[in-house]
């Protein structure tokens, strides 16, 4: 099982530059039910800028017939390693599988 990701600049609706073109990134194969990850090539994401991505699964024989919905994210390299203070109404997504599986 692997994942195909597509990453676009959310403001201009244009793909980032990737070796496969069209903003496409392909994960390594993993066991069914496992998390897949991809790494965006260096220099493609700008701090403070909003991007969007969608994904599709590939089981080695067939692709899923539909892409996932687009999801947006903002790059925050300046804040790496610093605490994040949330205010009422803010949202924050935790993507670390270890924390999701065991919030304690």
N, C-alpha and C positions, 0 to 999 in steps of 0.2 A: 504494500500500500504506500502511495506517496501523495503529496499534495502539490497542486499547481496554484501559485499565487500570482495575482496581477496587481501592480502598484501604479497609481496615477497621482499626479499633482491635482489636488482637489479644486484649486482655483481655476486652472487652465484646462482641466480635463485631458491632460496629455500624459502618456506613459513616461516613467523614468527610464533611463537607459540601462538595459540588461543584456547579457550575452545572447539570450534567446530572442531579444527584441520585444516590442509591444509591452514592456514592463513585466514580462513573464519571468517567474522564478520557480524552479522545481526543487522540491525537497528530496532528501535521500529516502530510500525505502525504509519503512518501519513495519513492525508487526501490527496486524489489525487491532484497532482500539487504542493504539498509542498516539501520542502527540507528534505532529510533524512541525518542523521549523525550517525557515529559510533565512539566509543572510543577504541583506541588500548590499550591492557593491559599494565600496567606499566612494564618497563624494556625491552620492545621488540624493541624499536627504539633507535639507537645510534646516538649521536650528530655528524654531519658532514657526515653521511653515506647516500647513495642514496638507495631508495626503489621504488617499483612500485606497482600500484594497478589497479584493474579493478572492475567493478560493474555490477550488474544485478538486475532487478526489479522483485518483486513478488506482485501480486495483491490480495493475500489471497487464490487464487485458482490455478493460473498459473504462472510459471516463464517465463520471456522473453526467447526466443529461443536462443539468442546470448548474450555473454558477451560484454561489452564495450571494446574499445581498451585499452591497457595498458597505463598508465600515470605514469611518474616518479616524485619524489619529494625528496628533501634533508632535513633532520632534522636539525634545527638551534636553539637548545635550548640556546646556549650561547648568542645569539643575542636577546633573548626574552626581550621585554620592551625597546629596543634601536631603534633608527631611522635607517632606511635602506637607504643608499646612492646608487643610481643607476648611472651607467656609460653608455655612448653611447654603444648600442648593448646589454645591459643587459635586462633581462626580469624578471618580478615579477608578480605573480598571486595573485589577491585579491579573497579570498574565503568567505568573510563575506557577507552573503545574504543581509544585510541591505545596505551595500555599493554598491553592484551590482544593487539592485533595485532602489537606490536613490544616485547616485554618489556625489550629492551636500552635 
